[in-house]
Amino acid sequence: MESQNYLGIYISKKTATVVCLGPQKKDGDVLKCFSVSVEGQEQEDMNALAGLIADGCAERGLKFSEITVALDCAMFMQHGVHSEFKDPKQIAATVRFDTEEALATDITNIALAFEIVSSDEHGSQLTVFTAERKVLTEVLDALQQYNLDPVNIEPDVNCLSRFLCRDITSAESGQAGTLYGLLSSRNGYLIVPSADTDEESLKASIVRTFLVGATQDRAKLLQREVMMTKALVEGAGPANCLEVFDSAGAIESRQLGEKIGMETVVIDLPGIVGTKIRAEAEYADPIDFGIAYGAALAFSEKGRSVDFREDFSPFQGKKVRLQKTLKAAAISITILVVAVGLYFHMQLYSVNRSQDSIRSRFAKDYAEVTLDKLRDNVKTKDAVRELAKLLRRIEDEKKGLITNENSISSNLTLLLAAFNKCAEEADLNIDTVNITTKAIIVTGDTSNKQSRGRVFETIRSNGLEIKQESSHFKDNREKFRITIAPKTL
């Protein structure tokens, strides 16, 4: 599957080797491999090199999910640093201070990565790799403009060590205390891998790098570096055997072994590489292939990687993709909610508009008999009760149960109209309205005698006769009780 393919890129200032690794089981399946170079071209910068890498991947139809970059040793430096801590988290929090103290220089513009070589009661011995942030940024920006965003940027020797521990030590049945010396066209690598091949032991590999000049005596250079490395690794155990490979073929193993006093054998690196690749694979150097292959293997390892990006520009590719997806989903949901809200709002608006239209058309017709005409201080329950009694009486009249010639409904209408005229001015409160076939009895109160007289005058002006009336002052109100004779039709 595409999501299970991984890309390893070994990149130097002018060349690059790319390995695409398939699903990682016991042995990785190299799908494609190629090398590119900008030497002799019009532009010999990192942007041009990144373009060649992207074109090579496109031409071969490479599909992959993650990328690891192995940085050439000419672009970083290696140091031995002591830490007082053994816990990786504590070491990571203090390694910059320890490195700055060990180098006696300002490392503000330096990115670093480290691996723990050994630990004891006195702390830990670290291998610290440092690179200028400017160099790393140049590599990262050049790759990202072609949509190649590496998850890790690791030292090349670390990737080569991973390749050795996974493939060469198992293929050659390497024994404990074996020192591996490999010379490419530009660089030299000395690695003492752990005898065990589990994930934790890979962190304990002892590594050294050095540059190889075009005119240098490669045999003498390797002899000198091997002797220095033997002295450095004595604490981890003696180096009994040297396994060597020289891309230029300038190393004679027997002579070298005599000079350094170690058994020296030549590794069949091209043969081992040949078992990993397909016939159509293209690569400039077996060691370059091994470094790129080891970079692609980074995703099969557990635990902390030796990663420059972790210090100067932590990888956020998946996080950014997730944020963009969530943002798009949130925008879509917001638009959907707003659309649904507008739809139901328009439906509600349409219904309310119809109600308002009906209300305005019938308001005038029912103005005289609606409760809106009554004062706020009229008790609604009493009014409802009285209107119910009136409704029953009107229904009785229609059924012929009341044969009186006086019309109760018309007289009640006149009475209500009179109340409406003077209710506000007289501060009128109606307590009861008793209706009989012969009269209408009303009890209530006003603010004073003048207001009571105004109410009585309004009732009479509406054509009704007050047959009996009584009043008294109580609780600062003028109480009254009147009997109104029905109007004769």
Order of alpha helices (4+ residues) and beta strands (2+ residues): beta-beta-beta-alpha-beta-beta-alpha-beta-beta-alpha-beta-alpha-alpha-beta-beta-beta-alpha-beta-alpha-beta-alpha-alpha-alpha-alpha-alpha-alpha-beta-beta-alpha-beta-beta
